[in-house]
Amino acid sequence: MNKKVIITALLFVMGCFAVHQECAFANNLAVSNVTMSTRDPANDTFILQFDVSWNNSWRNKINHDAIWFFVKVDTGTAPYSHCLMKTSGASPTGFSAGSDTNLAIYVPSDKTGAFLRPSSYRAMGSVSSTSVQLKVDYGASSCNIADTASITPYVYGIEMVYVPQGEFYVGDFATSTSSFKQGSADDDPWYISSEGTLLTTSGASDGYYYVDSTATVGAEFLDGDIFTIPAAFPKGYQAFYCMKYEVTEGQYVDFINSLSPEAAKTRDITDTTGKNSDSVIVRNTITINSAVPTATTTRSDRALNYISWMDLSAYLDWAALRPMTELEYEKVARGPVIPVKGEYAWGTTDIIRAVTISISPEDGTETVTTTDGIGRAYVNQGGRTFSRGDVHLGVEYTRGPLRVGIFATATADRVTAGAGYYGAMELSGNVSEMVVIIGNSWGITYTGGHGDGALTTSTTNQGNANVTGWVLLDPADSARGITGYTGSADRGDGWTAASGTISYRRRYLDNVGMDGIPRKHYIGGRGVRTYN
């Protein structure tokens, strides 16, 4: 039987971890020797066994890294089916972290995938574990495979960082545009101390004062409006995992290639609502033939642009993750420390923009420097025209997203790697990241449930996210799924922007703010998963 593995993590990228930690090579994830055991009809299970390795895994007192694995099966009829793990919990029966005794498997309660992570203190170093095992429930309704059906299993892996439970701040003393503050005359940042209900205030001080991010968007709450942020809205206090990198071209290609033709057409970013070409536009190299479907990319580790809120939501539903909220975004970037006025994701107000790419052509090992080609660069902002790299291939390669993790090297610290407090990369710059907002009545209905791996399949609406409690999902018409984007926003600002501070709330993504065009050349995103 043919067995396949899809590795949606990235090769040759670098990463920093928590503040005050040294930087090191990132995961360099590789999965090999995938085998599937004979199916057990009595229990509707099979074992997927494989070897896994990645560089510079770690666990310390602050946080750790992890790999999120999930399994899909091709039965010959699109789309691929998302299969559940058989059992949930820590190191469940039938699962194995393999030969590395300092690794452990954790399966969350919904059993849509499994985390592989260090089980105790681990200095940064390489991991290699043979005979890792996942016990798959092929009889679950999401998979529903007959005992004798011919199948091809796929294992997908995504690099994550753990964000621990705890208090933190949002806002930066009103230094960034529309940053949160405590009152109309009190610029102190919000203090998030629980996941409990928050009530905004119109008062002068010591509250949760809402600041309108743009006066031109009528759907948004206005300065000082009083409204409730429900307890169910994820505020960032509770522990969660966050994707280390922005969604990449390679990850989106894997996603498209698993869908039905109708769903792939819905998620086709190369059509007239997106980059409108299968050629390279603004460094996006993806081609999509949705009729097959077949998607390809020549730069799989490059941050994905030209996606809409609907595209990101669908990808995260498919991967059994969820969208991040704007409060969680600030925690991932800043951590629990007191804000610095006007700081970027690396914790300072300094900014050195990328210009010169180290090698030509780009091959996944490239780094970047400043205008003179010597100094360190750690952000892709300002719409700079690059030199070297893929520039020789044409004008569309000169400006746009870079590969994820490009700013970190073996000698970099948090600042020179452009890393957030917990090790997530490119939270400022590269592509703007779509998040759920608190700024209108649609955003605050978000309850943070996780994707289940399956998208809408109705005749007229295929390929949309359909998770109850996500932004713009109509409970009375869930077959349509998420078809709009009011209630979302972008944070961090992308390669075109001049800013991108942690607390800068640039604009909400609705029909006014986005000029009616859902897919933009500077828009991307990443996902998270609540720890449960």
C-alpha positions in Angstrom: 0.0 0.0 0.0 1.2 3.4 -0.9 2.0 5.6 2.1 2.8 9.3 1.9 3.8 12.0 4.4 3.3 15.8 4.0 5.7 17.9 6.0 4.2 21.4 6.3 6.9 22.7 8.5 10.0 24.3 7.0 13.6 23.5 6.3 16.6 25.6 7.1 14.8 28.2 9.2 16.0 29.7 12.4 14.2 30.6 15.6 14.5 32.3 18.9 12.6 31.3 22.0 11.6 33.2 25.1 13.1 36.5 26.1 16.6 36.2 27.5 17.1 32.9 25.8 19.7 32.5 23.1 18.6 31.9 19.5 19.2 28.8 17.6 18.3 26.9 14.4 14.7 26.1 14.2 13.1 22.8 13.8 14.2 21.6 10.4 11.4 19.1 10.6 11.7 15.8 8.7 9.4 12.8 8.7 10.5 9.6 7.1 9.9 5.8 6.9 6.1 6.1 7.2 4.3 2.8 7.5 0.8 1.8 8.3 -0.1 -1.3 10.3 -2.7 -3.8 9.3 -6.1 -2.4 10.1 -7.8 -3.7 13.3 -11.5 -4.1 12.2 -12.7 -4.9 15.8 -11.5 -1.5 17.0 -11.5 0.4 13.6 -7.9 1.5 14.1 -4.5 1.4 12.5 -1.1 2.6 13.6 0.9 5.1 11.6 4.6 4.7 12.4 7.3 7.1 11.3 10.7 8.6 12.2 10.9 12.3 13.0 13.7 14.8 13.5 14.1 18.5 13.9 16.8 20.8 15.1 17.0 22.8 18.4 14.0 21.7 20.2 13.7 23.0 23.7 11.8 23.0 27.0 12.5 25.5 29.8 10.7 27.2 32.7 8.9 29.5 30.3 7.8 27.4 27.4 8.6 24.8 24.8 8.3 23.9 21.1 6.0 21.2 19.7 4.9 19.6 16.5 1.2 19.5 15.7 0.5 16.3 13.7 -2.8 15.5 12.0 -3.8 12.7 9.7 -5.9 12.7 6.5 -6.7 9.8 4.3 -7.2 9.7 0.5 -9.8 7.1 -0.4 -9.8 8.0 -4.1 -12.7 10.3 -3.8 -12.0 13.9 -3.0 -11.7 15.5 -0.5 -9.3 13.7 1.8 -10.9 12.6 5.1 -9.7 13.9 8.4 -9.1 11.0 10.8 -9.2 11.3 14.6 -6.8 9.9 17.1 -8.2 6.9 18.9 -7.6 8.2 22.5 -7.0 11.6 24.1 -4.7 12.5 26.9 -1.0 12.4 27.8 0.9 9.4 26.3 -2.3 7.4 25.6 -2.2 3.7 25.0 -1.2 2.8 21.5 0.8 5.9 20.9 4.6 6.3 21.2 7.0 9.2 21.1 9.6 6.7 19.7 13.2 6.2 20.7 13.8 9.6 22.2 12.8 9.2 25.9 12.6 13.0 26.4 9.6 13.3 24.1 6.0 12.7 24.8 2.7 12.7 22.9 -0.3 14.7 24.0 -3.7 14.2 22.3 -6.2 17.0 23.0 -9.8 16.2 24.0 -11.2 16.5 20.5 -8.7 14.0 19.2 -8.2 15.8 15.9 -4.4 15.5 16.0 -1.5 15.1 18.4 1.3 17.1 19.8 4.8 15.7 20.0 6.9 17.8 22.5 9.7 17.6 25.0 8.5 16.0 28.2 11.1 17.6 30.6 13.8 20.2 30.6 15.7 20.2 27.3 18.6 22.5 26.4 18.2 23.6 22.8 19.4 20.8 20.5 18.5 18.4 17.8 15.8 15.8 18.1 15.8 12.4 16.3 13.2 9.8 17.3 12.5 6.6 15.4 9.3 4.6 15.5 6.9 7.4 16.6 3.4 6.0 16.6 -0.1 7.5 16.2 -3.1 5.3 16.8 -5.8 6.4 14.2 -9.5 5.8 14.5 -10.5 5.2 10.9 -14.1 4.3 11.9 -14.9 7.8 13.3 -17.5 9.7 11.4 -14.9 12.2 10.1 -12.9 9.4 8.6 -15.5 6.6 8.1 -13.3 4.2 6.1 -14.4 0.6 5.4 -12.2 -2.2 6.7 -11.2 -3.2 3.2 -11.1 0.2 1.5 -7.9 1.1 -0.4 -6.5 4.2 1.2 -3.5 6.5 1.2 -2.7 8.1 4.6 -1.1 11.5 4.8 0.7 12.9 8.0 0.9 16.7 8.2 3.1 18.5 10.7 3.1 22.2 11.8 5.7 23.8 14.0 4.2 25.4 17.1 5.3 27.3 20.3 3.6 27.1 23.6 2.2 30.2 25.2 1.6 29.6 28.9 -1.3 30.7 31.0 -0.9 34.1 32.7 -1.5 37.8 32.9 -0.3 40.2 30.3 -0.8 43.7 28.8 -2.4 45.0 25.6 -1.6 48.5 24.4 1.6 50.6 24.6 0.6 53.7 26.5 -1.3 55.0 23.4 1.9 55.4 21.5 0.7 53.3 18.5 -2.3 54.2 16.5 -5.6 53.2 18.2 -3.8 51.1 20.9 -5.9 50.0 23.8 -5.8 52.2 26.9 -7.5 52.4 30.3 -9.5 55.6 29.9 -10.1 58.7 27.8 -7.4 60.5 29.8 -5.4 57.4 31.0 -3.0 56.0 28.5 -2.0 53.0 30.6 -2.4 49.6 28.8 -5.1 47.1 29.5 -4.2 44.4 32.0 -5.6 41.0 31.1 -5.8 38.9 34.3 -8.3 36.2 33.4 -10.6 34.8 30.7 -13.6 36.4 32.4 -16.0 38.9 31.0 -14.6 42.4 30.3 -16.8 45.5 30.2 -15.5 48.5 28.4 -15.8 51.9 29.9 -16.4 55.5 28.7 -14.6 56.9 31.8 -11.4 58.9 32.1 -9.2 56.3 33.8 -8.7 52.8 35.3 -10.9 50.8 33.0 -11.0 49.1 29.6 -11.4 52.0 27.2 -12.0 51.1 23.6 -10.2 53.1 20.9 -11.7 53.1 17.4 -9.0 52.0 14.9 -10.5 54.1 12.0 -13.2 56.6 12.0 -14.2 55.7 8.4 -15.6 52.2 9.3 -19.2 52.4 10.4 -19.4 48.9 11.7 -16.8 49.5 14.4 -17.5 50.5 18.0 -16.5 54.1 18.6 -14.1 55.6 21.1 -15.4 55.0 24.6 -18.4 52.9 23.5 -19.6 50.5 26.3 -19.9 46.9 25.3 -19.1 43.5 26.8 -16.4 41.1 25.7 -17.9 37.7 26.7 -16.0 35.2 28.8 -16.0 32.8 25.9 -14.0 35.2 23.7 -10.3 34.0 23.9 -8.4 36.8 25.6 -5.0 35.2 25.7 -4.9 34.5 29.4 -5.5 30.8 29.0 -2.6 28.6 27.7 -2.4 28.0 24.0 -0.2 26.9 21.2 0.7 29.3 18.3 2.1 28.5 14.9 5.8 29.5 15.0 5.5 30.9 11.4 3.0 32.5 9.2 1.2 30.1 6.8 3.5 29.4 3.9 3.0 28.8 0.2 3.9 25.1 0.7 1.3 24.7 3.5 -1.4 26.2 1.3 -0.5 24.0 -1.6 -0.8 20.9 0.6 -4.2 22.2 1.6 -5.5 22.8 -2.0 -4.3 19.4 -3.1 -6.4 17.7 -0.5 -9.7 19.3 -1.5 -12.4 18.5 -4.0 -12.4 20.5 -7.3 -15.3 22.6 -6.2 -13.7 23.4 -2.8 -10.4 24.1 -4.5 -12.1 26.6 -6.8 -13.5 28.4 -3.8 -10.1 28.6 -2.2 -8.2 29.5 -5.4 -6.1 32.6 -4.6 -5.0 32.8 -8.3 -8.4 33.8 -9.6 -9.7 37.3 -10.3 -10.3 38.1 -6.7 -6.7 37.3 -5.8 -3.5 37.7 -7.7 -5.4 36.9 -11.0 -2.6 34.9 -12.4 -0.7 31.6 -12.2 2.5 33.6 -12.8 4.6 35.0 -10.0 3.0 38.2 -8.7 4.6 40.1 -5.8 6.8 37.0 -5.0 3.8 34.7 -4.7 4.8 31.6 -6.8 1.6 29.5 -6.4 -0.2 28.0 -9.4 -3.6 26.3 -9.0 -5.5 24.2 -11.4 -8.7 23.8 -9.3 -10.3 21.4 -11.8 -8.0 18.6 -10.8 -7.1 20.0 -8.2 -3.4 20.5 -8.5 -1.4 23.3 -6.8 2.3 23.9 -6.9 4.9 26.4 -5.6 8.5 27.0 -6.3 9.1 28.6 -2.9 7.3 26.5 -0.4 8.9 28.2 2.7 7.8 31.7 1.6 5.1 33.5 3.7 1.8 33.2 1.9 0.1 36.4 0.7 -3.1 37.0 -1.3 -5.3 35.2 1.1 -8.6 36.4 2.6 -10.2 35.9 6.0 -12.3 33.1 4.4 -9.1 31.4 3.0 -7.3 31.6 6.4 -10.4 30.3 8.3 -10.8 27.4 5.9 -7.1 26.5 6.2 -7.2 26.6 10.0 -10.4 24.5 10.1 -8.8 22.0 7.8 -5.7 21.8 10.0 -7.8 21.5 13.2 -6.5 24.9 14.5 -8.4 28.2 15.0 -8.0 31.9 14.3 -6.0 34.0 16.8 -7.7 37.0 18.5 -6.1 40.5 18.6 -5.6 40.1 22.3 -3.8 36.8 21.8 -1.6 38.4 19.2 -0.3 41.0 21.6 0.5 38.3 24.2 2.3 36.1 21.7 4.4 39.1 20.7 5.0 40.8 24.0 4.7 38.1 26.6 3.9 39.0 30.2 6.3 42.0 30.5 5.3 45.7 30.8 4.9 47.2 27.3 7.6 49.4 25.8 6.1 52.5 24.1 5.9 51.9 20.3 7.7 48.5 20.5 7.8 46.0 17.7 7.4 42.2 18.2 11.0 41.9 19.2 10.5 44.1 22.2 12.3 47.3 21.2 11.5 50.4 19.1 14.5 49.8 16.8 13.9 48.7 13.3 16.3 47.6 10.6 14.6 46.7 7.3 15.7 44.0 4.9 17.1 44.9 1.5 19.9 42.6 0.3 19.2 38.9 0.0 22.3 36.8 0.7 22.3 34.4 -2.2 20.9 34.1 -5.7 18.6 32.3 -6.4 16.9 31.7 -3.1 16.9 28.1 -1.9 15.6 28.2 1.7 19.0 29.0 3.3 19.1 32.7 2.3 19.4 35.5 4.9 19.0 39.2 4.5 21.0 42.4 5.3 20.5 46.1 5.1 21.1 48.5 2.2 24.9 48.3 2.4 24.7 44.5 2.4 26.6 44.3 5.7 24.3 45.2 8.7 21.8 42.9 10.3 18.2 43.2 9.2 15.3 41.8 11.1 12.0 42.9 9.5 10.5 43.0 6.0 8.7 46.3 5.9 8.6 49.6 4.0 8.0 48.1 0.6 11.7 47.9 -0.1 13.0 46.7 -3.4 15.3 43.7 -2.8 18.6 43.1 -4.4 20.0 39.6 -5.3 17.9 36.6 -4.3 15.3 35.8 -7.0 15.4 39.3 -8.4 17.1 38.1 -11.6 13.9 36.2 -12.4 11.9 39.4 -13.0 10.3 42.5 -11.5 7.7 40.5 -9.6 10.4 39.0 -7.5 11.8 42.4 -6.3 9.1 43.2 -3.6 7.0 41.0 -1.4 7.1 38.4 1.3 10.3 36.6 2.3 10.7 33.1 3.6 9.5 32.6 7.1 12.2 32.6 9.8 14.7 34.4 7.5 16.0 36.9 10.1 17.3 34.5 12.6 20.8 33.1 12.5 22.9 30.9 14.9 24.3 34.1 16.5 21.0 36.1 16.6 19.3 37.2 19.8 15.5 38.0 20.1 15.9 41.5 18.5 18.1 40.6 15.6 16.0 37.5 14.9 12.8 39.7 14.9 11.2 37.2 17.3 8.2 37.5 19.6 8.6 36.7 23.3 7.7 33.1 23.0 9.5 32.3 19.8 6.9 33.0 17.1 8.6 34.7 14.1 7.6 37.7 11.9 4.8 39.0 14.1 5.9 42.4 12.8 6.3 42.7 9.0 6.4 40.2 6.1 2.6 39.8 5.8 -0.1 41.4 7.9 -1.8 38.8 10.0 -5.5 38.4 10.2 -7.0 38.1 13.7 -10.5 38.2 15.3 -11.3 41.7 16.6 -13.1 42.9 19.7 -14.2 46.1 17.9 -17.6 45.2 16.6 -20.6 43.0 17.4 -19.5 40.2 15.0 -16.0 39.8 16.4 -16.9 39.5 20.0 -19.2 36.6 19.2 -16.1 34.4 18.6 -15.9 31.5 21.0 -12.6 30.0 19.9 -13.6 26.4 19.0 -11.2 24.4 17.0 -11.5 23.2 13.4 -12.5 19.6 12.8 -10.6 19.0 9.6 -13.7 19.2 7.4 -15.1 22.0 5.3 -18.5 22.8 3.8 -19.7 20.3 1.2 -23.1 21.7 0.1 -23.7 22.0 -3.6 -23.5 25.8 -3.7 -21.0 26.3 -0.9 -17.9 24.1 -0.9 -14.6 24.7 0.8 -15.6 27.1 3.5 -14.8 26.9 7.3 -17.9 25.9 9.2 -16.9 25.9 12.9 -19.7 26.9 15.3 -18.7 30.1 17.1 -16.3 31.4 14.4 -16.6 34.9 13.0 -19.5 35.3 10.5 -20.8 31.7 10.7 -24.6 31.9 10.7 -25.8 29.1 13.0 -29.1 29.0 11.1 -27.2 28.4 7.8 -24.0 26.6 8.7 -24.0 24.9 5.3 -22.8 28.1 3.8 -19.9 28.4 6.2 -17.8 31.5 6.5 -18.3 33.7 3.5 -17.5 37.2 4.8 -14.9 38.9 6.9 -16.5 41.6 9.0 -15.3 40.8 12.5 -11.7 40.3 11.5 -8.7 42.6 11.2 -5.0 42.6 10.4 -2.1 43.1 12.9 1.6 43.5 12.6 1.5 45.1 9.1 3.1 43.5 6.1 5.9 44.2 3.7 4.3 47.3 2.3 3.8 49.1 5.5 6.0 51.6 7.4 4.9 50.6 10.8 3.8 47.3 12.4 4.2 47.8 16.2 2.6 45.2 18.5 -0.3 47.5 19.5 -0.9 49.3 16.2 -4.4 48.6 15.1 -4.4 49.6 11.5 -7.7 48.8 10.0 -10.6 46.4 10.2 -11.3 44.1 7.3 -14.8 44.9 6.2 -16.2 46.2 3.0 -15.2 49.8 3.7 -11.8 49.1 5.2 -10.7 46.7 2.5 -12.2 48.5 -0.5 -14.4 45.5 -1.1 -11.5 43.2 -2.1 -10.9 40.3 0.3 -7.5 39.1 -1.0 -4.6 41.4 -0.7 -0.9 41.2 -1.6 0.2 42.1 1.9 -2.2 39.9 3.9 -1.5 36.5 5.4 -1.9 34.9 8.9 -1.3 32.0 11.3 -3.3 29.9 13.6 -3.4 28.9 17.3 -4.9 26.1 19.4 -6.1 26.4 22.9 -4.4 24.0 25.3 -7.0 21.5 26.4 
